[in-house]
Amino acid sequence: MGSQDHETSNGFEFCKNYKGLHVLKLHDQIKELQTILRDKNTSRSDFKFYADRLIRLVIEDSLNQLPFTNCDVITPTGATYDGLKYKSGNCGVSIVRSGEAMEQGLRDCCRSIRIGKILVESDLDTHEAKVVYARFPEDISQRHVLLMYPIMSTGNTVSKAVNVLKEHGVKEECIVLSNLFCTPQAVQTVLDLYPKMKISTSEVHPVAPNHFGQKYFGTD
Amino acid sequence: MAAKINIIDPPSSASSDSDIGETNADFSEVFPDIEAEEEKSGDFYHTPASPITVPYCPRPPSTGSQKSPRSRRQRTTSLNQQTTKPVTDSIIRTQHRTIYTAGRPPWYNSVGQKVEPFVIGICGGSASGKTTVAEKIIESLGVPWVTLLSMDSFYKVLNEKQHNIADRNEYNFDHPDAFDFDLLITTLQRLKEGRKVEVPIYNFLTHARESKTKTMYGANVIIFEGILTFHNSKVNEMLDMKIFVDADPDVRLARRLRRDISQRGRDLDGVLKQYTSMVQPSFNHYILPLMSHADIIVPRGGENEVAIQLIVQHVQTQLQLRGLKLREELAQAYTVNKQFKMPRPDTVRLLPTTPQIRGLHTFIRNKDTPRDEFIFYSKRLIRLVIEYTLSLMSFVDRTIETPQGLHYHGKKMATSKLCGVSILRAGETMEQAVCDVCKDIRIGKILIQTNLQTGEPELYYLRLPKDIKDYKVILMDATVATGAAAMMAIRVLLDHDVLESNILIVSLLMAESGVQSIAYAFPEVQIVTTAIDPEINDKFYVLPGIGNFGDRYFGTEPSSENEL
């Protein structure tokens, strides 16, 4: 493992190579959250607490990728504020199980957003990822999709999920992946396959904290 | 909350008994280390909303004026109605003391520097009527914020031998050696600097200081009274006005006899013995010569209306000379600054304006946004600004081991001593977000309201964690217009010995002028906000702004918004 600076620059290098990759602006506060989540001595309650905080930040940041239009409003003081308005017609899709950890974060930002689900399981023999279950809003093909999956180490699961979304008519450029930790290989796999989609993550690091789902849901 | 023009009704002010009961309940959980007992007893010295911070200590039979506080207050009630003018409706009287419910006006100028309070020293023999004179001055002054410090709080702790002597009525409490002048000088000095002080509570039964202390604050006027007020030259230097209350020795003895016998149940011989052997000689030897230091000698004590009116007029003139028009001055200072195109100070931390932030602003600034949406979106924005604030803290490196068995070079916040302080009411809306991101964080509160007549902010209520000086403080207010309320809150924190560099003022929206004023007055305070608007209107609202944030959030806006 290289030094921290090296790891960080890894992430930025990737940003340059892949236009679709967006890494949350790293500051020490986010680094602290990541440190706590990676620490094996973190208690479950702390883990969940800090995971939820990081999720909220990633979700808020991912929403920046969604389309908006300009919108002027009148303030109570009678002045005009030159604001903007998000376009309606977005939806969330979580990849079962760990992606569901991010649903609450999305709900906290968008109260009535529709959320679809995909269950991807790896075949025990072939280790090939297979979509077992998928349930989406009817008009998903017309929508922008915020795909939620916190840990991406190979990118296979996400690739399958994106594939399913495309099969349902979602345009590639309308898919934004919300992610906490991913590896460079995963970014490579996904963005090489689907160059027009976007990834919003908090860290690109050679080692992904694969214990996330287990610890978050307490099944370890 | 600089943008607020609401004012609380006097009956519901922070000083009413029921209110204190409630706040006690609220805070016993948050601040378990604050003596709850003290609050239940109905003492609110530590709340600055009670401007007369008189330590309530039972006096010994052997010292000065001994009227029970109760009878004294009742007497002033009747006098007050004749003498005072419009102040009366802002006074609440309880069993033990008078409470002025009006808030504390600014005690510092537009660059955040404190204006020296006017310190009045009152000296005089035992039972000469010092306290009566002090009270009459306070009432006639009509200054809402006065601190009354009594020399009785500074009696020395007695050892066992002295204690026995005192029990036999042979300890001389009227001698200068009976007082702890060092502590007295430090306390008075700090009060004069406007800082918080812990005044000892002297227990006259044990002749020791109680473990608890009374918290007092500096004020616009400080009155220091006692039998040997002018004895120490250092104390004399701190006094802006020295009053000697003179009363006929016969009158004083008569008062003392009546008090000690009828109210303290003591026998005539004992009282007379003490008087002739100690009180009277001490008076002649130590107290009477102090008259030469006095600026004014008031014969006949509290009955001397003419003398008191003269004193009051002088103090009022002095206060006017030092007086302030803070908000106006702030606004003017900005106009001057604007001409010179002041660069934005580097202590300002503006959240990066992402589409997300602008989108949220669009919702909360729109006058037609219904309240549930207003609350929802402002909460989201608050969460973001609080997360951003935390990222401004200092961090240290920390290497941990991951479950994968690898080392990870991470970070850890350098301090665990973090607390939130909200400026009521609008700042309160931000408390939840702070609690959501910091486990078990302590939250203090400061209530500042704008006086409708003067347009100035006034401090009404204050509860802070006890050891706040060791904390990094996240000071929260939803909007900052002129910065007057924020500056008052910062000043309060500084008076509690919080380091200036440990304060972060966090808000959703600030006006350029408020930012400039705060940054100029407190260059080390970090200013965190999500948007800075260019202007303030003549009602001190930010333009384009979000209107009255507190009213919109809590749903208390007046029926016609335009009347704001």
Interface residues (C-beta under 8 A of the other chain):
Chain A: M1 S3 Q4 E7 K25 H27 D28 Q29 I30 K31 E32 Q34 T35 I36 R38 D39 K40 N41 D46 F49 R53 R56 L57 E60 D61 L63 N64 F68 C71 V73 I74 T75 P76 T77 A79 T80 Y81 G83 L84 K85 Y86 D108 C109 R111 V207 P209 N210 H211
Chain B: P352 T354 P355 Q356 R358 G359 H361 T362 R365 N366 K367 D368 F376 R380 R383 L384 E387 L390 S391 M393 F395 R398 I400 E401 T402 P403 Q404 L406 H407 Y408 H409 G410 K411 K412 M413 D436 V437 K439 N537 Y541 V542 L543 P544 G545 I546 G547 N548 R552 E561 L564
